[in-house]
């Protein structure tokens, strides 16, 4: 068995029956698709008039910070605890001196949106991890914010794709991204999940040969391989803001959000029960409406654990291992970043396979950290 954190491209999403109804953001006429998520952030900030100062969380991917930096925006960071919970009081305090407040949904879980709204600033809600997630009150994440950011690529198995919903003029570059290599990788990932052993074995062998992250996991150098891209130019961000592949647009218009959410939730609950205390405390219980991207676990000797997981067919990834260089301090988060791993719960997995991957992870962690 070879299981990746992100889903493969599913044939049914392209050629099956259309869902009975679409969900936000595809129901919003302002929704614009981009090649990459960072391109969506860049376009959103421009449409908002390029705020002079933006409050951003200390726990972040880095690409959103880089998009803001490239526009000349001054970034002020607010505190996130080692349990990955936003310090709302500090967020509000930092926001007072800023024009905009940037929220990030970790793993598809809700953000402190209501508290952010109370701050009286422009609110940007980054839902790259939470396509099809809603708050417990039923608000689709991103809906109602002054700008909302999405990354369909992470949730749907499409070759590329960011998305944004924002009021204001959007100056999107008139070009379309080329994603043949990404598409080939997605097809291989689908084949690797095949129940027919010869197909699965061949696809898995090819993936191991061509995957830079796979080689890095084997060598124990994953962090150096997935480190963020800094000092991006306007040309870099214009390319990221280009239209995505046509395949991505088609898939988004045909995705059955309700079915995807239901399967991911079932897989998460079952996997989290197996993983128990390995799961980050604030993310063990699944709030109503959450469509989880993956299960976050925290382990010692992460490089050894990653190597063990990849050796047993679970293609786990690190979660935001390196902060943007603009962030100073927050040593507790530096430690967290060195220990976080994402495990799969995506919609292409049956509950049984999600549980099997979780059991493998629990076994590897136990053997590598004794």
Secondary structure, 3 states (H helix, E strand, C coil): CCEECCCCCCHHHHHCCCCCCCCCCCCCCCCEEECCHHHHHHHHHHHCCCCCEEEEECCCCCHHHHHHHHCCCEEEEECECCCCCECHHHHHHHHCCCCEEEEECCCCCCCCHHHHHHCCCEEEEECCCCCCCECCCCCECCCCCCEEEECHHHHHCCCCCEEEEECCCCCCCCCECCCHHHHHHHHHHHHHCCCCHHHHHHHHHHHHHHCHHHHHHHHCCHHHHHCCCCCCCHHHHHHHCCECCHHHHHHHHHCCHHHHHHHHHHHHHHHHHHHHHHECHHHCCCCCCCCCCCEEEECCCHHHHHHHHHHCCEECEECCCCCCCCCCCCHHHHHHHCCEEEECCCCCCCHHHHHHHHHHHHHHHHHHHC
